[in-house]
Amino acid sequence: LQRAYKKRQKLSQYNTIDDAAKLLRTKKNIMVITGAGISTSLGIPDFRSQGTGFYDKVRALGYGGGEDVFQIEEFDRDPSIFYSLAGDILPDLKRFSPTHAFLKLLQTKNRLQTNYTQNIDNLEELAGIDKSRLIQCHGSFATASCRKCKNQVPGRVIFDDIRAKRVAKCKRCIQVMSKQPSARPPLKKRKPKSTVLRKNDWEDSSDDDNGTAYDLPQPGIMKPDITFFGEKLPDTFFDRFMDEDRHAVDLVIVIGTSLKVAPVSEMCNHLPAEVPHIYISREPIEHVNFDIQLLGESDHVVFELCKRTGWGLRHEMLPEGL
Ligand code: APR
């Protein structure tokens, strides 16, 4: 994705939601690029919306630039910052949005080439998107790994820690350490104050006579397998997009993302110019030339779009309040 950023020229014949409905009916290889905006109706904040975005909240708590929370160096320096904030974006795994249901409808109609999601809430899986149709560009909370021994566990193993704002330590590291001869010198027995040894009559000799503490080995810290700034995207992203999808795609729909973070933000500029592009979001976007921009709540827009496409709508697609 290193090629120069080139502005794609708009195709003039597509402009309206009815044009978009016609494209949905006729195109078979639809690439859908999604962002945090498709989960906000579930109460999961997006990142950059003024006032409600996660980064505004992080800045209000005095953490400087919001993105610092997701810098891998920052996490390794002090994981407690991430653990104190991540509860806000931890998925509510019990329901998905009508926009997720729209992705599932495309898949059911055999029109979904691939959903490239930047979201880490893993709700695409809950909505029934097949793993073969899904690329989680920024990883997800589905699993978590130890920063030290790389041990991988299901993400839900650390959800309680995240919700309790408690840094999760690697249980395998702890287990291995418990089996090793302790780095500490053997505990010295303090002269018993009484003939009966009680639990706390043994002194901790990790501080030797001149009081220096031993540098004891520490267990690794668990990190959700989400892609932090400074980390590589999964290889599947590049392989699938560069080697397969971009040669076969015949319609691109971008939903609920500000397209501010590379390399996802550059994908549209590496697609054939003749492929129609549709953008669905609350706010318009200037740095990519979309043929059609449908502005509003994504749940409502996709609902209306499917109505005009003449597709029978499943109840999950009904937006709140409609
Ligand atoms: N309906 C339609 N659009 C919405 C809705 C909604 N209900 N809610 C929010 N939006 C729009 C916002 O107006 C904004 O344009 O979705 C977009 C969300 O943009 P961001 O908050 O920047 O989120 P996203 O684009 O997914 O961020 C990309 O940045 O920090 C990194 O790793 C993080 O994956 C994330 C990446």
Residues whose N, C-alpha, C, O or C-beta is under 5 A from the ligand:
A	BS01	APR	G35 A36 G37 T40 S41 D46 F47 R48 S49 Q118 N119 H138 G256 T257 S258 L259 V261 I280 S281 R282 E283 G296 E297 S298
